[in-house]
C-alpha cells in the first residue's frame, strides 16, 4: 500500500513539474513573440517591398529569394529550395464592365478569375441571365442559356459563425461555373464575389475548365457584391438586359519556381519531422498580406522563437513556404512527392492559411487517442483566450502529406473579417494588426513545442 501511494505521489509530482515547465515555456513564447519577433517586419517587406507573388511572377521569384535569406539569418541547420513547376497566368490590362440599361451605361467593378481566357479585344456584349446554382443550369437548359452570359449570384450564407463553411457552400460557382455554363452554350460567366460584406471590391480566385476543349472555354470574371446586388435589381426590372465586359488575361506554359524550406535538426529523433508552413504565393490584385503572407511569417517565427529561446527540439522542425497554393496546389503536391521519394517520416504538420487575425484555436485531423491527448493541453492555452480545439479541415498545402501516422493541424483565427479581404485589392499590409499577427505566431509555436515534447500516440 505504501509503495502504491508513493508511486501515485511521484507520478503526480512529475506531472505537476511537467505542467509547470510547459506553462513557463508558453509564457516565454508569448512574451518574446509580442516584444521581439521579426514576423511583422518580415510581412512589411513581403507586402510593401515585394508586393503580389502570383505563381510565375517576378514577385514570386523575389519572395523566394527574400524568405530564403531571412531564414538563413536565423542560424538554422539547413535552408534550401525545392524545385516545382507552376502555372503562369497574367491578368493583363485592368478589366472593365458595365450594365447596358436601355441607353445608359452603368459601370460595375469586376476582375478576371484566375486561369480565365480573355474576351475578344473589343470586349463582349450579350444578354445576361441570373442563376443561383450550377444545378439551375440544367433546369434552364441550352434553350435559355445559349448565347448569353450566366450570372451566378448565390451569396455566402450570413448565418454561419464559421465563415469558411459559408465559403465552402458557394465557391463551386466560381471554381466550376464557366466550365458548366459552357456546356449549355453560354458565352461567358460573371460570378458574385465570395464576400460577406457589401462593398465595391471584386474578389478573384481560381477557376477550372476541367477537361473542356480549348475552343469551348469561355471568359469568366468576378463582380463585387455591390455590383452583383445592382445587376440583380436591374435584371428584375428588365430580363433582356445587356452586359458588357472586357479582359485581356492570358495563360502561358508552366515555369520553374520553388518551395522555401528551413530546418532545425532534432536532437533526439532527427528522423521524425514536424512541418509548419503557409503559402508564399498570393493573388495579383494586392500584396496578399492576410492570404498568405501572414501564414508564412508566422511559420518562420516558429523557428525564430525556438532559436531565440535556445530551445533544442527533440524532433526535426521544418518550416516550409509552399508555392502555388492559389492556382494549382503544385507546391504541396511536390513536397509530398519528394517526401515519399526520400522515405521521410512526418509525425506532425501545422498550416496557417486563414489570415493574420486573432487566434481562437486549431482544427485537427487525427484519431481519437491523439485528439484526447491534445485536449489535455487546452488548459495551457486558455490564459491566452485560445480555447477552440475541434476536428476539421486543416490546410490545402499539408493535405497531400502522408506518413505511417501523422497528426495535422490548422491555425484557427477569428474568421469574421477574413472574406472582406480574401483575394481582393484590399488585402494589403494596412489590414494587418501587429499584435494579432504576433499572437498567431506564438500560438503556433506553443503547439509545435507541445507536440515536440510529447509526440503522437
Secondary structure, 3 states (H helix, E strand, C coil): CHHHHHHHHHHHHHHHHHHHHHHHHHHHHHHHHHHCCCHHHHHHHHHHHHCCCCCCCHHHHHHHHHHHHHHHCCCCCEEEEEEEEEEEEECCCCCEEEEEECCEEEECCEEECECCCCCCCCCEEEEEEEECCHHHHHHHHHHHHCCCEEEECCCCCCCCCCHHHHHHCCCHHHHCHHHHHHCCCCCEEEEECCCCCCCCCCCCCECCCCCCCHHHCCEEEEECHHHHHHHHHHHHHCCCCEEEEECCCEEEEEEEEEEEEEEECCCCEEEEEEEEEEECCCCCCCCCHHHHHHHHHHHHHHHHHHHHCCCCCCEEEEEEEECCCCCCCHHHHHHHHHHHHCCCEEEEEEECCCCCCCEEEEEEECCHHHHHHHHCCHHHHHCCCCCEEEECCCCCCCCCCCCCCCEEEEEEECCCCHHHHCCCCCCCHHHCCHHHHHHHHHHHHHHHHHHHHHCCC
